[in-house]
Amino acid sequence: MAEGPEKQTLAEMVSYQEGTVVSKTIVKKETGTVTLFAFDKGQGLSEHTAPFDALVYVVDGEVEISISGNKHRLKKGEMIVMPANEPHALQGVEAFKMLLTMIRSN
């Protein structure tokens, strides 16, 4: 039997680095991307918009996500969809890891 990819947990796939954000692309296709991020405490993404819906799943830690001015605090195991064309921002309450899935379709 042929061997396939090695199994690992999402949390193991990316490590925290002091004062910065680390990302690892897991899937990159014309139709969408799946990217794993590790944000050190206090790191985040400033407000921006995206042309497609994006699903955020928190793998570790805690993050505050602002969507159109409404703040949502998410912890490990929780998820939220950031709707297309809605301004959103992320700020680490503590160091956190998230899986971002973006489907490039309307």
N, C-alpha and C positions, 0 to 999 in steps of 0.2 A: 504494500500500500504506500502510495506517495505521501510525503510529508507536506503539510500545508504551512501557512503562517503560524508563528509561535503565538500562543495565547498570552495576554497580559492584561492587567487592569488599566483603566484610563489614568488613574492617579500615578501609576508607575511610569507612564509614557512621557511625562514632562516633569521637570524639577523646578523648584523655586530658585530664583537668583536674586540676591540682595539688590534692591533699588531699581528693579527693571521688570519687564514683561517678557516672557518666553512663549513662543508659539511653535506648534508642530502641526503641519498639514497631514491629515490622515487620508482624506479622499479629496481629489481635485479633478472635477469633470466639468465639461461645458455646461451641464445642467445644475451644478451645485458644488458646494464644498463642505467638508467637515474638518474643523480645526480645533485643536486642543490648546488652551492657554493656561499659563501659570502667572499670576500677578502677585508681586510682593505686596505686603501691607502698604496701603496708601496709594498704590498705583491704580490707574484706571484708563478709561478712554473718554475724551472730551465729547461734548454733544455733537452728533452728526446724524445724517439720515442715510438710508440704504434703499435701493429701488425694489428690494424683495423682502418678504418676511424672513426673520431670523429666529431660530429657536435657541435659547440658552439653557443649558443643563448644568447646574453647579455640582462639580465632582468633589470639591473639598472647600472648606472655609465658608466665608460669608461676604456677600456683595450687595451694594445698594445700586439698583438700576432705576434710572429715571426715564420714563416714556411719556413724551408730551407734557412734561412738568409733574407727572404723578410718580411718586417714589415707591419702590417695591424693594423690600429687603428679602433676599433669598439666601438659604443655607444649603448645605450639602444634601443632595437628593431632590432638591426642588428645581422647577423649570418655569420658564415664561417665554411667550412669543412676543418679539418686538415687531410690530406691524410695519409693512413697507411704507416708506415716505413719512414716518412719524419720527420726530427728533428724539434721540435716545442717548444716554450716557451711562457709564459704569464706573463705580468707585469702590475699591476694596475696603470693607469695614475691618477686615483682617486679611492676611494672605489668602488667596482663593484660586481655585482651578475651575475652568469652565470648558464645556464642549459647545462649540458654536456650529450650528447646522444651518446653512443658507441654501435654499432651493431657488435657482435662477429661472423662475417661471411665474407668470401672472395667473 
